[in-house]
Amino acid sequence: MTSHSCHSNARSISTKAHRLKSRSSIYKAGEELRSRSNGSLQHGGAGAALESLLRLHQMVGFAVGPDGAIQYIYSPGARLPDCVRETFVGHSMKSLLGPEVHPLLDLSFEAARQQHKMQEFGCRIDTHGGSRWFSVLVRCFAANPGTGHFSVLVQETNRSRRIDAILGQSDGLLALAEQTGEVGAWRVDLSTGNVTLSEHLYGALGVSMEEEAALSQLVWNVAGSCYDLSASLSPEKSAPQILDHEFSYSFPNRGPRLLQVRAIPLASESGAPLRFVGIMRDITEKRRDEERLRRHEAVLAQAARIANLASWELDAATGHVVSGEFRSLFDNSVPDPATSSAPWEGLHSHDRDRVRDIVEVALRECKEFEYIARCRLPNGKWRIHRTRGVPIRGSDGKAARLIGVVQDITDQVRIENELHALSRQLLRARDEERRQMARELHESAGQSLAALKMTLGNLREALPKRNVLAASLLQACFELTEEAVREVRTVSYLMHPPMLDEAGLASALRWYAKGFSERSKISVTVDAPEAFGRLPQEVELTLFRVIQEALTNVHRYSGSRDASIRLTRDSDNVRVEVEDTGCGIAQPSNGGGGQQPPGVGIAGMRERVHQLNGSFEIRTAPGRGTTVHVSLPVCGFASGHGLAFGTDEEESEMAMSAGS
């Protein structure tokens, strides 16, 4: 109560001060007018006085006689001081408004006198403060048509014009916002039941103007829903409540639709909502798209979990950002991603520098990358991950971040290694079987044929010389025996050349190339250093079998009359190239037709090389020959992906993790 009394006293003092100031301004304007040309109103002084008067009073009325002189001045709702009335009374109304307004004022006086109707016109008067707009209302209240007294109301309209311009601009912006956002505005007055609809509301909801009644009913129902919603919320004194909810409605011939409604209640003095102003839009398709997107994301997440895939992001400036799937891939034990060194900490010591170089090159050159590396999780388990990444350029054109996926291929690598180990055992078993068969052929069939040859020689000596027919038959048997001996020896050597074990790869290749040239009539040259030296037995046998299969393909498919074998080595690797000048290997067409390459032999060569962690490549073109290139590590070869460990401890831990 005390606070209210103090507030009232302060407001009363302020009102009195404002009135005193207003009267002072009016007195000052009147004194200014008196000082100009001895009480005769001139245009400039009259405009200044009128401007000052209308600045303090929104509307000023003048009683004007038949001669156009001001007889009385008043302001609705306020009392003007006598000095102000004395300043204006007796002077011409035309002199007050200025010469530019004289024709309009004369026409308005005449029309009001003749028609007995109020006349209104707008005019602009030049004042000391600049050009200002005024609205003038003229009414004649004389009894006699020929004479009359007039009431002239003058009101400045500069402010209302500015307000109209601002409102017009705001309406234009609102219409543009409605059109851009595909929304429509509405307003409901609960006290009168009036519903106001924006023109864009029809387009936003996809209804026609003929459906105005149905749309009005919809908006009224929405307002009722907003009323119920506002009643359930606790009122906040600091800011008006914003009601945001979804509303279901069925339009004729359109089925059920989902509408998004946002409204602001305008309350009465009692606090109850009196009006609602809001916007509305149709979000049916948006919700359907969101639902489809959620389903697709769920399917994608499930597929990622099945494939052990996870997304990741590496910020070049701030560090490592990971997704939830990334953490689940690491059993939720991945280190803090805010630490920039965290991505490298868990990598195997032999992989860390290689991976860091790959990522740095990708960031520097903005190119995609892929690598396979071993990673040790915080829980101590070793896993093998295949990582793919794509750089994203920033505004400066440089790579600002990397995004990609990581896949846990530990189980896959373990299974592949087991398959490769099995394949390797099969190859070894086959080679051992060939070696044994070659030995048996040489020691059994070869010896038997040699004994037969000696027996035939003894029989030749025992037969009489005059028996020509027997001698001829014996000679044929002797030649067949020699041919069988050569064939057994050749087959035995081809199955496993003893020279490979005795003299090494280079000597065995020279011997094999010579025999191949004699049998196939294809000229084969061997380019190998004299001091080539020995290699591990498995490496020598693999390279010999690859070269053997390559020359067989030259004989069967290329049509070439010559071939070359190049053999080189360094401290780490040994390389072999088998080249011909034949027809080449035609690539299969998209439709699956055309000549197909001999797949079994090539697959066997590739598998043998892969077992020793080497590289196998075929370079060919139709009509330009074929080159088979093989590279094998001289030592330290291993099966699988070549993910060998550097220490016994790491290898043991990896084996235990892979088996768990």
LUMMIFI-376925 format. One line per 5 residues: for each residue x, y, z of C-alpha. Coordinates in Angstrom, 2 decimals, m for minus. Example, Ala and Ser with C-alpha at 12.3 -4.5 7.8 and 13.67 -1.06 7.14 Angstrom:
12.30:m4.50:7.80; 13.67:m1.06:7.14
END
This chain:
0.00:0.00:0.00; 2.82:2.33:0.83; 4.55:1.60:m2.36; 1.35:2.34:m4.31; 0.91:5.77:m2.54
4.50:6.76:m3.24; 4.07:5.76:m6.84; 0.88:7.85:m7.14; 2.56:10.91:m5.61; 5.51:10.55:m7.96
3.22:10.22:m10.95; 1.23:13.31:m9.82; 4.40:15.37:m9.49; 5.57:14.20:m12.91; 2.19:15.07:m14.49
2.26:18.57:m12.96; 5.80:19.11:m14.19; 4.74:18.02:m17.69; 1.81:20.43:m17.65; 3.99:23.30:m16.48
6.48:22.50:m19.21; 3.68:22.39:m21.78; 2.28:25.71:m20.68; 5.75:27.22:m20.68; 6.27:26.01:m24.26
2.92:27.40:m25.36; 3.57:30.75:m23.65; 6.99:30.81:m25.31; 5.39:30.12:m28.70; 2.85:32.87:m28.12
5.53:35.36:m27.11; 7.49:34.40:m30.23; 4.45:35.08:m32.39; 3.87:38.45:m30.72; 7.46:39.41:m31.34
7.05:38.75:m35.07; 5.67:41.67:m37.07; 3.74:43.34:m34.19; 1.08:40.70:m33.69; 0.45:40.01:m37.37
0.95:36.22:m37.98; 3.44:35.51:m40.72; 3.82:32.05:m42.32; 7.07:31.11:m40.64; 6.00:32.21:m37.21
2.53:30.71:m37.57; 4.00:27.36:m38.63; 6.36:27.36:m35.66; 3.55:28.22:m33.26; 1.28:25.57:m34.76
4.13:23.02:m34.64; 4.79:23.79:m30.96; 1.10:23.69:m30.16; 0.51:20.34:m31.90; 3.63:18.86:m30.33
2.01:19.38:m26.91; m1.57:18.60:m27.97; m2.39:15.87:m30.47; m5.34:17.85:m31.90; m6.20:21.59:m31.89
m9.57:23.04:m32.89; m10.30:26.49:m34.30; m13.61:28.29:m34.57; m13.48:30.28:m37.81; m15.89:33.00:m38.81
m17.36:33.66:m42.27; m14.48:36.00:m43.04; m11.92:33.28:m42.30; m10.68:34.80:m39.05; m10.03:32.66:m36.00
m12.61:33.40:m33.32; m11.70:30.78:m30.76; m9.06:28.07:m30.20; m9.35:24.98:m28.07; m7.73:21.55:m27.51
m9.94:18.54:m26.76; m9.32:17.40:m23.20; m7.06:20.33:m22.26; m7.37:24.02:m21.37; m5.20:26.44:m23.28
m3.74:29.50:m21.53; m5.23:32.92:m22.36; m1.99:34.12:m23.91; m2.13:31.29:m26.46; m5.75:32.03:m27.33
m4.95:35.73:m27.65; m2.06:34.85:m29.95; m4.23:33.04:m32.50; m7.65:34.69:m32.11; m8.38:37.34:m34.69
m5.87:36.13:m37.19; m6.69:34.51:m40.50; m6.79:30.73:m40.69; m5.04:30.93:m44.04; m2.08:32.76:m42.51
m1.77:29.97:m39.96; m1.62:27.17:m42.54; 0.41:28.92:m45.20; m0.18:29.99:m48.83; 0.25:26.50:m50.29
m2.85:25.37:m48.41; m5.09:28.33:m49.33; m6.74:26.65:m52.38; m7.52:23.48:m50.44; m8.89:25.48:m47.52
m11.14:27.58:m49.78; m12.50:24.48:m51.52; m13.14:22.77:m48.17; m14.99:25.87:m46.78; m17.13:26.08:m49.90
m17.92:22.32:m50.00; m18.76:22.26:m46.29; m21.04:25.29:m46.66; m22.86:23.91:m49.72; m23.06:20.20:m48.78
m23.24:20.50:m45.00; m20.79:17.60:m44.77; m17.44:17.38:m43.05; m14.51:17.83:m45.42; m11.05:16.41:m44.86
m7.75:16.96:m46.60; m4.08:16.46:m45.86; m1.40:19.05:m46.37; 2.28:19.60:m45.85; 3.51:22.76:m44.17
7.10:23.96:m44.07; 8.16:24.73:m40.49; 11.41:25.46:m38.74; 11.67:21.75:m37.97; 11.21:20.80:m41.62
8.23:19.76:m43.71; 5.45:18.24:m41.62; 2.17:16.59:m42.58; m1.15:17.71:m41.10; m4.70:16.43:m41.33
m7.40:19.14:m41.52; m11.12:18.54:m40.84; m13.58:21.30:m41.81; m17.25:21.39:m40.80; m19.82:24.15:m41.31
m22.42:24.68:m38.57; m24.14:27.88:m39.80; m27.91:27.97:m40.15; m27.96:30.11:m43.28; m26.54:28.54:m46.45
m24.91:31.74:m47.62; m23.02:32.41:m44.45; m21.41:30.09:m42.01; m19.15:29.50:m39.14; m16.65:26.72:m39.38
m14.95:24.29:m37.07; m11.43:23.41:m38.18; m9.60:20.56:m36.48; m5.87:20.30:m37.22; m3.85:17.21:m36.32
m0.23:16.41:m37.13; 0.05:13.06:m38.93; 3.82:12.65:m39.26; 3.92:10.05:m36.52; 0.96:8.08:m37.85
2.50:8.10:m41.33; 5.74:6.73:m39.92; 3.82:4.11:m37.99; 1.91:3.16:m41.14; 5.17:2.85:m43.06
6.72:0.70:m40.32; 3.60:m1.45:m40.14; 3.59:m1.84:m43.91; 7.23:m2.87:m43.87; 6.59:m5.28:m41.00
3.62:m6.78:m42.83; 5.79:m7.31:m45.88; 8.51:m8.99:m43.83; 5.91:m11.12:m42.06; 4.41:m12.22:m45.38
7.89:m13.04:m46.71; 8.70:m15.00:m43.54; 5.42:m16.91:m43.82; 6.10:m17.77:m47.44; 9.71:m18.78:m46.77
8.91:m20.88:m43.71; 5.76:m22.39:m45.23; 3.74:m21.20:m42.24; 0.58:m19.16:m41.83; m0.43:m16.77:m39.06
m3.77:m16.68:m37.26; m5.48:m14.83:m34.43; m8.47:m15.74:m32.28; m10.38:m13.37:m29.96; m12.05:m15.54:m27.33
m14.34:m12.73:m26.14; m15.86:m11.98:m29.54; m15.25:m15.29:m31.31; m13.53:m13.50:m34.21; m11.02:m15.60:m36.17
m8.44:m13.86:m38.37; m6.53:m15.90:m40.94; m3.42:m15.01:m42.89; m3.53:m15.45:m46.65; m0.45:m17.67:m46.44
m2.20:m20.00:m44.00; m4.28:m21.41:m46.86; m1.17:m22.25:m48.88; 0.74:m23.59:m45.88; m2.04:m26.07:m45.12
m2.91:m26.77:m48.75; m6.54:m25.62:m48.56; m8.46:m23.34:m50.89; m10.28:m20.11:m50.15; m13.59:m21.97:m50.53
m12.68:m23.96:m47.41; m12.49:m20.86:m45.22; m15.26:m22.09:m42.91; m13.48:m25.40:m42.28; m10.18:m23.61:m41.74
m11.76:m21.14:m39.31; m13.24:m24.04:m37.35; m9.82:m25.70:m37.31; m8.18:m22.53:m35.96; m10.93:m22.19:m33.34
m10.28:m25.80:m32.23; m6.58:m25.05:m32.11; m7.26:m22.02:m29.93; m9.29:m24.22:m27.61; m6.42:m26.65:m27.40
m4.03:m23.77:m26.65; m6.42:m22.57:m23.94; m6.35:m25.99:m22.26; m2.58:m26.14:m22.61; m2.07:m22.67:m21.11
m4.29:m23.60:m18.16; m2.05:m26.55:m17.38; 1.11:m24.44:m17.33; 2.26:m22.30:m14.44; 2.15:m18.60:m15.41
5.41:m16.74:m15.61; 5.48:m13.08:m14.75; 8.69:m12.27:m16.62; 7.71:m13.35:m20.12; 4.59:m14.47:m21.99
4.10:m18.19:m22.39; 4.89:m19.71:m25.77; 2.66:m22.69:m26.47; 4.21:m25.19:m28.86; 2.44:m28.46:m29.59
1.21:m30.72:m32.39; m2.40:m31.00:m33.47; m4.03:m33.76:m35.55; m6.76:m32.87:m38.01; m8.49:m34.48:m40.99
m9.13:m32.30:m44.02; m11.78:m33.34:m46.55; m10.26:m35.44:m49.34; m6.81:m35.23:m47.74; m6.94:m37.64:m44.84
m5.37:m37.08:m41.43; m2.72:m34.39:m41.19; m0.31:m33.42:m38.43; m0.03:m29.70:m37.72; 2.59:m27.87:m35.70
1.11:m25.00:m33.70; 2.96:m22.22:m31.88; 0.88:m19.62:m30.10; 1.18:m16.78:m27.56; m1.77:m16.09:m25.24
m2.66:m12.45:m24.64; m4.21:m12.33:m21.20; m6.77:m9.98:m19.70; m6.28:m8.12:m16.42; m7.51:m11.17:m14.54
m4.78:m13.29:m16.13; m7.09:m15.46:m18.21; m6.26:m15.78:m21.93; m8.27:m13.25:m23.93; m6.73:m13.70:m27.36
m4.32:m16.12:m29.04; m1.89:m15.15:m31.78; 0.14:m17.85:m33.46; 1.45:m19.63:m36.52; 0.69:m23.04:m37.96
2.24:m25.35:m40.53; 1.71:m28.85:m41.89; 4.46:m31.22:m40.70; 2.91:m34.48:m41.90; 5.53:m35.13:m44.57
8.31:m33.94:m42.29; 7.33:m36.47:m39.62; 7.11:m39.23:m42.23; 10.57:m38.35:m43.52; 11.92:m38.28:m39.97
10.42:m41.70:m39.30; 11.95:m43.10:m42.49; 15.27:m41.54:m41.54; 15.09:m43.10:m38.07; 14.40:m46.51:m39.58
17.27:m46.15:m42.02; 19.59:m45.02:m39.24; 18.55:m47.99:m37.13; 19.22:m50.37:m40.04; 22.56:m48.67:m40.71
23.53:m48.88:m37.04; 22.56:m52.56:m36.93; 24.55:m53.24:m40.10; 27.53:m51.41:m38.62; 27.32:m53.52:m35.47
27.11:m56.72:m37.52; 30.08:m55.70:m39.66; 32.04:m54.35:m36.64; 32.07:m50.90:m38.24; 32.23:m47.55:m36.46
32.50:m43.97:m37.64; 35.14:m41.53:m36.42; 36.27:m37.96:m36.91; 39.71:m36.45:m36.46; 39.94:m32.67:m36.11
43.26:m31.41:m37.42; 43.33:m28.56:m34.91; 41.70:m29.83:m31.71; 42.20:m33.59:m31.65; 40.17:m36.76:m31.98
36.36:m36.89:m31.96; 34.68:m40.28:m31.84; 31.10:m41.53:m32.09; 29.21:m43.85:m29.80; 29.67:m46.72:m32.21
33.40:m46.12:m32.06; 33.39:m46.57:m28.29; 31.28:m49.72:m28.54; 33.80:m51.13:m31.00; 36.44:m50.62:m28.31
34.24:m52.20:m25.62; 33.53:m48.66:m24.32; 37.11:m48.48:m23.07; 38.53:m46.08:m25.64; 40.63:m43.28:m24.08
39.48:m39.69:m23.83; 39.05:m38.38:m27.41; 40.05:m34.87:m26.36; 43.68:m36.04:m26.14; 45.24:m35.58:m29.57
47.82:m38.31:m28.97; 45.18:m40.90:m28.01; 44.68:m42.30:m31.55; 48.33:m43.37:m31.69; 48.85:m44.62:m28.15
47.21:m48.01:m28.64; 48.86:m48.85:m31.96; 51.46:m51.56:m32.25; 55.02:m50.28:m32.09; 55.70:m51.49:m35.65
52.54:m49.77:m36.99; 52.58:m46.45:m35.13; 55.00:m44.50:m37.31; 53.55:m45.95:m40.51; 49.99:m44.97:m39.59
51.05:m41.51:m38.42; 52.81:m40.90:m41.74; 49.75:m42.06:m43.69; 47.44:m39.70:m41.78; 49.84:m36.76:m42.02
50.17:m37.23:m45.78; 46.38:m37.43:m46.09; 45.98:m34.16:m44.16; 48.73:m32.44:m46.12; 47.66:m33.58:m49.59
43.89:m33.86:m48.95; 43.58:m37.40:m50.26; 41.81:m40.53:m49.11; 43.71:m43.21:m47.24; 43.38:m46.76:m45.91
45.51:m48.84:m43.63; 45.44:m51.99:m41.50; 47.02:m51.80:m38.08; 47.13:m53.62:m34.79; 45.62:m51.84:m31.81
45.84:m52.62:m28.15; 42.74:m51.70:m26.18; 42.89:m50.22:m22.68; 41.67:m53.56:m21.36; 44.84:m55.19:m22.73
43.30:m57.00:m25.72; 44.91:m56.82:m29.14; 42.68:m56.21:m32.15; 43.32:m55.69:m35.87; 41.53:m52.73:m37.45
41.06:m51.68:m41.06; 40.66:m47.90:m41.23; 39.46:m45.76:m44.14; 39.37:m41.96:m44.09; 38.43:m39.01:m46.26
39.73:m35.44:m45.72; 37.28:m32.52:m45.52; 38.62:m29.18:m46.69; 38.16:m26.02:m44.66; 37.57:m22.47:m45.86
41.30:m22.08:m46.56; 41.31:m25.09:m48.90; 43.35:m27.23:m46.51; 42.17:m30.37:m44.76; 40.43:m29.27:m41.58
39.31:m32.71:m40.44; 39.18:m36.37:m41.41; 36.08:m38.53:m41.31; 35.91:m42.24:m41.91; 35.13:m45.69:m40.61
37.10:m48.31:m38.73; 36.35:m52.01:m38.93; 37.46:m54.68:m36.51; 38.79:m57.48:m38.73; 40.51:m59.49:m36.03
38.26:m62.52:m36.43; 38.41:m62.22:m40.19; 42.21:m62.08:m40.14; 42.36:m65.04:m37.77; 40.10:m67.11:m40.05
42.03:m66.04:m43.14; 45.30:m66.90:m41.44; 43.93:m70.31:m40.55; 42.80:m70.83:m44.14; 46.16:m69.67:m45.43
47.92:m71.96:m42.99; 45.77:m74.85:m44.19; 46.44:m73.93:m47.80; 50.11:m73.68:m47.03; 50.07:m77.13:m45.46
48.29:m78.49:m48.53; 50.87:m76.93:m50.82; 53.66:m78.35:m48.71; 51.98:m81.73:m48.67; 51.59:m81.62:m52.44
55.20:m80.58:m52.93; 56.32:m83.30:m50.58; 54.16:m85.80:m52.44; 55.68:m84.69:m55.72; 59.15:m85.02:m54.26
58.32:m88.51:m53.05; 56.71:m89.50:m56.33; 59.69:m88.14:m58.24; 62.02:m90.15:m56.01; 59.91:m93.27:m56.43
59.77:m92.84:m60.20; 63.50:m92.41:m60.32; 64.28:m95.28:m57.95; 61.61:m97.80:m59.05; 60.33:m97.22:m62.58
63.55:m95.54:m63.61; 65.69:m98.38:m62.33; 63.39:m100.98:m63.83; 63.57:m99.29:m67.21; 67.36:m99.06:m66.94
67.51:m102.82:m66.16; 65.20:m103.52:m69.11; 67.47:m101.50:m71.35; 70.50:m103.51:m70.23; 68.59:m106.77:m70.73
67.65:m105.74:m74.25; 71.31:m104.97:m74.89; 72.31:m108.45:m73.76; 69.54:m109.95:m75.92; 70.89:m108.10:m78.96
74.27:m109.68:m78.41; 72.73:m113.15:m78.05; 70.53:m113.11:m81.16; 71.98:m114.49:m84.40; 73.00:m111.80:m86.84
71.11:m113.44:m89.69; 67.73:m113.06:m87.97; 66.90:m109.67:m89.43; 63.29:m109.58:m88.28; 64.19:m110.33:m84.67
66.97:m107.74:m84.77; 64.54:m105.12:m86.08; 61.97:m105.86:m83.39; 64.65:m105.80:m80.75; 65.88:m102.41:m81.95
62.33:m101.02:m81.71; 62.01:m102.32:m78.15; 65.35:m100.78:m77.32; 64.30:m97.35:m78.65; 60.97:m97.48:m76.83
62.79:m98.28:m73.64; 65.13:m95.32:m74.08; 62.12:m93.04:m74.73; 60.41:m94.35:m71.59; 63.57:m93.70:m69.57
63.73:m90.11:m70.84; 60.00:m89.54:m70.12; 60.27:m90.94:m66.60; 63.36:m88.81:m65.96; 61.62:m85.71:m67.32
58.44:m86.29:m65.33; 60.49:m86.98:m62.23; 62.50:m83.80:m62.66; 59.44:m81.70:m63.42; 57.66:m82.97:m60.34
60.65:m81.99:m58.22; 63.94:m81.02:m59.83; 66.79:m82.39:m57.73; 68.98:m79.55:m58.97; 66.81:m77.11:m57.02
67.87:m78.76:m53.78; 71.45:m79.33:m54.87; 72.45:m76.18:m56.80; 69.79:m73.55:m55.98; 67.21:m71.54:m57.89
69.39:m69.93:m60.58; 70.94:m73.22:m61.74; 67.58:m75.02:m61.62; 65.98:m72.30:m63.77; 68.73:m72.52:m66.39
68.33:m76.29:m66.55; 64.54:m76.05:m66.71; 64.58:m73.29:m69.37; 66.87:m75.39:m71.57; 64.63:m78.45:m71.34
61.50:m76.33:m71.86; 62.97:m74.81:m75.03; 63.80:m78.26:m76.39; 60.33:m79.61:m75.70; 58.25:m76.56:m76.75
60.50:m75.03:m79.43; 60.13:m71.66:m77.58; 63.36:m69.74:m77.05; 63.76:m68.97:m73.34; 66.55:m66.80:m71.90
67.47:m66.63:m68.23; 68.99:m63.42:m66.84; 70.33:m64.18:m63.36; 73.52:m63.06:m61.60; 76.25:m65.67:m61.45
76.65:m65.12:m57.72; 72.93:m65.20:m57.06; 73.37:m67.38:m54.00; 70.90:m69.54:m52.15; 67.47:m68.62:m50.73
65.28:m70.28:m48.14; 64.01:m73.58:m49.49; 60.35:m72.47:m49.42; 61.16:m69.27:m51.33; 63.14:m71.15:m54.00
60.41:m73.74:m54.45; 57.65:m71.07:m54.68; 59.53:m69.04:m57.30; 60.32:m72.17:m59.31; 56.66:m73.27:m59.34
55.52:m69.76:m60.34; 58.01:m69.64:m63.22; 57.08:m73.18:m64.23; 53.37:m72.26:m64.38; 54.10:m68.98:m66.19
56.09:m70.77:m68.95; 53.34:m73.37:m69.24; 50.84:m70.52:m69.87; 53.21:m69.04:m72.47; 53.27:m72.37:m74.30
49.50:m72.96:m74.07; 47.96:m69.51:m74.60; 50.33:m66.78:m75.76; 51.52:m68.02:m79.16; 54.86:m66.35:m78.44
58.04:m67.86:m79.92; 60.29:m66.48:m77.21; 60.22:m65.70:m73.48; 62.60:m64.26:m70.91; 63.19:m64.83:m67.21
64.82:m62.08:m65.10; 65.95:m62.86:m61.57; 67.18:m60.14:m59.15; 67.61:m59.82:m55.41; 68.74:m57.42:m52.70
69.14:m57.72:m48.98; 65.38:m57.75:m48.33; 63.54:m59.05:m51.42; 63.93:m61.29:m54.45; 62.14:m60.41:m57.70
61.25:m62.50:m60.73; 59.81:m61.41:m64.07; 58.60:m63.78:m66.81; 57.86:m61.93:m70.04; 56.62:m63.02:m73.47
55.76:m61.26:m76.71; 52.54:m63.09:m77.44; 48.91:m62.10:m77.82; 48.43:m61.00:m74.21; 45.48:m61.75:m72.00
42.17:m60.27:m73.13; 40.19:m58.73:m70.26; 36.67:m60.14:m69.83; 33.85:m57.92:m71.08; 31.11:m56.53:m68.86
28.69:m59.08:m70.22; 30.93:m61.94:m69.20; 31.78:m62.98:m72.76; 35.12:m63.02:m74.49; 38.27:m64.93:m73.79
38.79:m65.74:m70.15; 42.28:m65.92:m68.62; 43.44:m69.33:m67.38; 42.22:m68.81:m63.83; 43.33:m72.00:m62.04
47.02:m71.61:m62.80; 47.06:m67.89:m62.03; 45.12:m68.44:m58.83; 47.64:m71.08:m57.78; 50.55:m68.74:m58.46
48.91:m65.91:m56.52; 48.12:m68.19:m53.60; 51.70:m69.47:m53.39; 53.08:m65.92:m53.39; 50.53:m64.74:m50.85
51.53:m67.55:m48.50; 54.98:m65.98:m48.23; 53.62:m62.43:m47.84; 54.80:m61.44:m51.29; 53.30:m59.46:m54.17
52.00:m60.91:m57.43; 51.18:m58.79:m60.48; 50.28:m59.46:m64.10; 50.81:m56.69:m66.66; 49.24:m57.45:m70.02
47.52:m55.91:m73.01; 45.98:m57.54:m76.08; 48.67:m57.98:m78.73; 51.47:m56.68:m76.49; 52.48:m59.72:m74.53
52.29:m60.52:m70.84; 54.65:m59.94:m67.90; 54.32:m61.80:m64.61; 56.02:m59.94:m61.76; 56.65:m61.58:m58.38
58.37:m60.14:m55.32; 59.05:m62.13:m52.14; 60.76:m61.17:m48.89; 64.01:m63.01:m48.47; 63.41:m63.54:m44.77
60.77:m62.77:m42.15; 57.90:m63.86:m44.38; 54.63:m64.78:m42.71; 51.18:m65.81:m43.71; 48.01:m63.73:m43.59
48.12:m59.94:m43.68; 51.77:m59.75:m42.76; 50.95:m58.45:m39.29; 53.95:m59.98:m37.58; 54.90:m58.79:m34.11
58.27:m57.50:m33.17; 58.67:m59.08:m29.77; 57.81:m62.46:m28.33; 55.73:m60.76:m25.62; 53.57:m58.88:m28.14
53.16:m61.96:m30.32; 52.11:m64.05:m27.33; 49.61:m61.41:m26.18; 48.17:m61.11:m29.68; 47.75:m64.86:m29.94
45.99:m65.01:m26.59; 43.71:m62.06:m27.52; 42.84:m63.56:m30.90; 41.92:m66.85:m29.31; 39.75:m65.28:m26.61
END
